[in-house]
């Protein structure tokens, strides 16, 4: 009798859904990445499980977890996709010009990186830039699949386990608002006052961040309260999926935003935003850069790496000097 083969066209089609869902342990995140519905991802995973005859995911009350069989399959698929992309790039004809694909968060791209890229272009006019503003980082295999040369990430580096991150810049958190809002709110002298004020949040400052993470972090460090009791004073208010939206809302008098100071340098310098409390705390997350080691345009990757490193060093000096005028640094 002929041998039954499991690697059918249906299985191959479902593999990309499985790889993304397994990497995030989330059908929702996989759907966002693949630009399909959550139901489509769930259906593909269900079909794959039926085809191979094993359960690949544990459906938990608070998300997903891979089974032992799922872990085993993911390791193989993850490596295979990365190797496939490497080979595909190697056999492609060399492009005449150089294109550098950069991916970073939308807020950092629009508020910090894009205004400075003209300086890079003047230094390297032969390198064409493709800037993608997308949330969070991505795996090496996904970088290969999407042709991304460098990632600029904002995250807690201690949790990253797969890629080497080159440190770029530290960050400070500072609660800011418009002068009009602060005139109505009055002087804030204790943490409990925030409980009755309108607070503005980036609901996903880094991948896997808890709700109200940045406000909780600032309150804990600003008050030096290690019990966690003060964090409740920051656990309310409007939530946005981009830091830029929360900052814009603060500029329009909607409340107090917990701002990353690298993103509000001009607003702080001009007085369009003012510290609600003149105390900036060092954030647990920081900026870093991930290079794609399989990129064919290694010269452009290294040129950008050197350039952004120098830009960040110069900017940190300017930002810290401004913060020293506006607030106390912790």
C-alpha positions as CSV (number, residue, x, y, z in Angstrom):
1,X,0.0,0.0,0.0
2,X,1.3,3.5,-0.7
3,X,2.6,5.5,2.3
4,X,0.4,8.3,3.5
5,X,2.2,11.7,3.5
6,X,1.4,14.3,6.1
7,X,3.1,17.1,4.2
8,X,0.1,18.0,2.1
9,X,-0.7,21.4,0.5
10,X,-3.2,22.0,3.3
11,X,-0.6,21.3,5.9
12,X,1.9,23.6,4.2
13,X,-0.6,26.4,4.0
14,X,-1.4,26.0,7.7
15,X,2.2,26.0,8.8
16,X,2.6,29.8,8.5
17,X,-0.5,30.2,10.8
18,X,1.0,27.8,13.2
19,X,4.4,29.4,13.3
20,X,3.0,32.8,14.0
21,X,0.5,31.6,16.6
22,X,3.2,29.5,18.3
23,X,5.6,32.4,18.4
24,X,3.2,34.7,20.1
25,X,1.1,32.0,21.9
26,X,-1.8,34.1,20.6
27,X,-4.3,33.6,17.8
28,X,-5.1,37.3,18.0
29,X,-1.5,38.5,17.5
30,X,-1.0,35.9,14.7
31,X,-4.1,37.3,13.0
32,X,-2.8,40.8,13.2
33,X,0.6,39.8,11.8
34,X,-0.9,37.8,8.9
35,X,-3.6,40.3,8.2
36,X,-6.5,37.8,8.6
37,X,-9.2,37.3,11.1
38,X,-8.7,35.4,14.4
39,X,-11.3,32.9,13.3
40,X,-9.2,32.1,10.2
41,X,-6.1,31.4,12.3
42,X,-8.1,29.2,14.7
43,X,-9.6,27.3,11.7
44,X,-6.2,26.7,10.2
45,X,-4.8,25.5,13.5
46,X,-7.7,23.2,14.0
47,X,-7.3,21.7,10.6
48,X,-3.6,21.2,11.1
49,X,-4.2,19.4,14.4
50,X,-6.8,17.1,12.7
51,X,-4.4,16.4,9.9
52,X,-1.4,15.4,12.2
53,X,-3.6,13.8,14.8
54,X,-2.3,15.6,17.9
55,X,-3.2,18.7,19.9
56,X,-0.7,21.5,19.3
57,X,-2.0,24.1,21.7
58,X,-3.5,24.0,25.2
59,X,-6.5,26.4,25.3
60,X,-6.1,28.1,28.7
61,X,-8.4,30.6,30.4
62,X,-5.9,33.4,29.8
63,X,-4.4,32.4,26.5
64,X,-2.6,29.6,24.8
65,X,0.4,27.4,25.5
66,X,2.1,24.9,23.3
67,X,1.8,21.2,24.1
68,X,5.0,19.1,24.0
69,X,4.2,18.1,20.4
70,X,3.5,21.7,19.5
71,X,6.9,22.8,21.0
72,X,8.6,20.1,19.0
73,X,6.9,21.1,15.8
74,X,7.5,24.8,16.4
75,X,11.3,24.4,16.8
76,X,11.6,22.6,13.5
77,X,9.2,25.0,11.6
78,X,10.8,28.1,13.0
79,X,14.3,27.0,11.9
80,X,13.1,25.8,8.6
81,X,11.4,29.0,7.6
82,X,14.5,31.0,8.6
83,X,16.8,28.7,6.5
84,X,14.4,28.9,3.6
85,X,14.4,32.7,3.6
86,X,18.2,32.7,3.8
87,X,18.5,30.5,0.7
88,X,15.9,32.5,-1.2
89,X,17.8,35.7,-0.6
90,X,21.1,34.1,-1.5
91,X,19.8,33.0,-4.9
92,X,18.3,36.3,-5.8
93,X,20.2,38.5,-8.2
94,X,22.0,41.4,-6.5
95,X,20.1,44.6,-6.6
96,X,21.8,47.5,-8.4
97,X,21.1,50.0,-5.6
98,X,21.0,49.5,-1.9
99,X,17.7,49.5,0.1
100,X,17.6,49.5,3.8
101,X,14.4,48.2,5.5
102,X,14.0,49.6,9.0
103,X,11.2,48.6,11.4
104,X,10.4,50.4,14.6
105,X,7.3,51.3,16.6
106,X,5.0,53.9,15.0
107,X,5.4,56.5,17.7
108,X,9.2,56.2,17.8
109,X,9.3,56.3,14.0
110,X,7.2,59.4,13.7
111,X,8.3,61.4,16.7
112,X,12.1,60.6,16.9
113,X,13.5,58.6,14.0
114,X,11.8,60.1,10.9
115,X,12.8,63.7,11.6
116,X,16.4,62.7,11.8
117,X,16.6,60.3,8.8
118,X,17.4,63.2,6.4
119,X,20.8,63.5,8.1
120,X,21.4,59.8,7.3
121,X,20.3,60.3,3.7
122,X,22.7,63.2,3.3
123,X,25.6,61.0,4.5
124,X,24.5,58.0,2.4
125,X,22.5,59.2,-0.6
126,X,22.9,55.9,-2.4
127,X,20.9,54.0,0.3
128,X,17.2,54.1,-0.1
129,X,15.2,53.8,3.1
130,X,12.0,51.8,3.7
131,X,10.7,52.7,7.2
132,X,8.0,50.5,8.6
133,X,6.2,51.8,11.7
134,X,4.9,48.6,13.4
135,X,4.4,47.6,17.0
136,X,7.0,45.4,18.8
137,X,9.9,43.4,17.5
138,X,9.9,40.2,15.4
139,X,11.8,37.0,15.3
140,X,14.8,36.4,13.1
141,X,12.9,34.1,10.9
142,X,10.2,36.7,10.5
143,X,12.8,39.3,9.7
144,X,14.1,37.0,6.9
145,X,10.6,36.3,5.6
146,X,9.7,40.0,5.4
147,X,13.1,41.3,4.3
148,X,13.6,43.5,7.4
149,X,17.3,44.6,7.8
150,X,17.2,46.3,11.2
151,X,14.7,46.5,14.1
152,X,14.7,49.4,16.5
153,X,13.0,48.1,19.6
154,X,11.8,49.5,22.9
155,X,11.6,46.7,25.4
156,X,12.9,45.2,28.6
157,X,16.0,43.5,27.2
158,X,16.2,40.9,30.0
159,X,13.2,39.1,28.6
160,X,14.6,38.7,25.1
161,X,16.2,35.3,24.6
162,X,16.7,34.8,20.8
163,X,18.4,37.9,19.4
164,X,21.4,40.0,20.2
165,X,20.2,43.6,21.0
166,X,22.7,46.4,20.6
167,X,21.9,49.1,23.3
168,X,20.9,52.5,21.8
169,X,19.4,54.7,24.4
170,X,18.0,54.8,27.9
171,X,14.6,56.3,28.6
172,X,12.9,58.3,31.4
173,X,9.2,58.5,32.2
174,X,7.6,61.8,33.1
175,X,4.0,62.7,33.7
176,X,3.1,65.7,31.5
177,X,0.0,67.7,30.6
178,X,-1.0,71.0,29.0
179,X,-0.7,74.2,31.0
180,X,-4.5,74.6,30.9
181,X,-5.1,71.2,32.4
182,X,-2.6,71.7,35.2
183,X,-4.1,75.1,36.0
184,X,-7.4,73.4,36.7
185,X,-5.9,70.3,38.4
186,X,-3.8,72.3,40.8
187,X,-0.5,71.4,42.4
188,X,0.0,67.6,42.8
189,X,1.9,66.8,46.0
190,X,1.0,63.2,46.7
191,X,0.4,60.1,44.7
192,X,-3.2,59.6,45.9
193,X,-4.2,62.8,44.0
194,X,-3.8,60.9,40.7
195,X,-6.8,58.7,41.6
196,X,-9.1,61.6,40.9
197,X,-7.4,63.0,37.8
198,X,-7.8,62.0,34.1
199,X,-4.8,59.8,33.2
200,X,-3.7,58.9,29.7
201,X,-1.9,55.6,28.9
202,X,-0.1,53.8,26.1
203,X,-1.7,50.4,26.7
204,X,1.2,48.5,25.1
205,X,4.5,50.3,25.8
206,X,6.5,47.1,25.2
207,X,5.5,43.6,24.2
208,X,3.8,41.8,27.0
209,X,3.4,44.9,29.2
210,X,0.8,44.7,31.9
211,X,-2.1,47.2,31.9
212,X,-1.1,50.6,33.1
213,X,2.5,49.4,33.3
214,X,4.2,52.8,32.8
215,X,2.1,54.7,35.3
216,X,2.6,51.9,37.8
217,X,6.3,52.0,37.3
218,X,6.6,55.7,37.7
219,X,4.4,55.8,40.8
220,X,6.4,53.0,42.4
221,X,9.8,54.6,41.7
222,X,8.8,58.2,42.3
223,X,7.4,57.4,45.8
224,X,10.0,54.6,46.5
225,X,7.1,52.4,47.6
226,X,8.1,48.8,47.0
227,X,4.8,47.4,48.4
228,X,3.0,48.1,45.1
229,X,0.2,49.9,46.9
230,X,0.6,53.2,45.1
231,X,0.2,51.6,41.7
232,X,-3.5,51.5,42.1
233,X,-3.6,55.3,41.8
234,X,-2.5,55.0,38.2
235,X,-4.8,52.2,37.2
236,X,-7.5,54.2,35.4
237,X,-8.0,56.6,32.6
238,X,-8.0,56.6,28.8
239,X,-5.9,54.0,27.0
240,X,-4.4,54.2,23.5
241,X,-2.5,51.7,21.4
242,X,0.2,54.3,20.5
243,X,2.3,56.5,22.8
244,X,1.8,59.3,20.3
245,X,-1.9,59.3,20.7
246,X,-1.6,59.6,24.5
247,X,0.8,62.5,24.1
248,X,-1.4,64.3,21.6
249,X,-4.4,63.9,24.0
250,X,-2.3,65.5,26.7
251,X,-1.4,68.4,24.4
252,X,-5.1,69.0,23.8
253,X,-5.9,69.1,27.5
254,X,-7.4,65.7,27.9
255,X,-5.4,64.7,30.9
256,X,-1.9,63.7,32.2
257,X,0.1,61.3,30.0
258,X,2.9,59.2,31.2
259,X,5.4,60.2,28.5
260,X,8.7,58.7,27.3
261,X,10.9,61.8,27.4
262,X,12.6,61.0,24.1
263,X,9.3,61.4,22.3
264,X,8.4,64.8,23.8
265,X,11.7,66.7,23.7
266,X,10.3,69.5,21.5
267,X,7.0,69.7,23.4
268,X,8.9,69.9,26.7
269,X,11.4,72.4,25.4
270,X,8.8,74.7,24.0
271,X,6.4,74.5,27.0
272,X,3.6,72.9,25.0
273,X,3.7,70.1,27.6
274,X,4.7,70.7,31.3
275,X,5.6,68.2,34.0
276,X,2.6,67.4,36.2
277,X,5.2,66.4,38.8
278,X,8.8,67.5,38.1
279,X,10.2,64.0,38.7
280,X,11.5,61.8,35.8
281,X,12.3,58.2,36.6
282,X,14.5,55.8,34.6
283,X,12.3,53.4,32.7
284,X,12.8,49.6,32.9
285,X,12.6,49.4,29.1
286,X,15.1,51.0,26.8
287,X,15.9,51.3,23.0
288,X,18.0,48.9,21.2
289,X,18.8,47.7,17.7
290,X,18.6,44.2,16.2
291,X,20.5,43.5,13.0
292,X,19.5,40.9,10.5
293,X,22.6,38.8,10.1
294,X,21.3,37.4,6.8
295,X,20.9,40.8,5.2
296,X,22.6,41.0,1.8
297,X,23.2,44.8,2.2
298,X,25.5,44.4,5.2
299,X,27.3,47.7,4.4
300,X,24.0,49.7,4.7
301,X,23.1,47.8,7.9
302,X,26.4,48.7,9.5
303,X,26.2,52.3,8.3
304,X,22.8,52.8,9.8
305,X,23.9,51.0,13.0
306,X,26.9,53.4,13.4
307,X,24.8,56.4,12.5
308,X,21.9,55.8,14.9
309,X,24.2,54.9,17.7
310,X,25.9,58.3,17.4
311,X,22.6,60.1,17.1
312,X,21.3,58.5,20.2
313,X,24.4,59.4,22.2
314,X,24.2,63.0,21.1
315,X,20.4,63.1,21.8
316,X,20.8,61.6,25.3
317,X,23.1,64.5,26.3
318,X,20.6,67.1,25.0
319,X,17.6,65.4,26.6
320,X,19.2,64.8,29.9
321,X,20.3,68.5,30.0
322,X,16.7,69.5,29.3
323,X,15.3,67.2,31.9
324,X,17.8,68.6,34.5
325,X,16.1,72.0,33.9
326,X,12.6,70.7,34.1
327,X,12.6,67.9,36.6
328,X,14.6,65.9,39.0
329,X,16.0,62.6,37.6
330,X,15.7,59.3,39.6
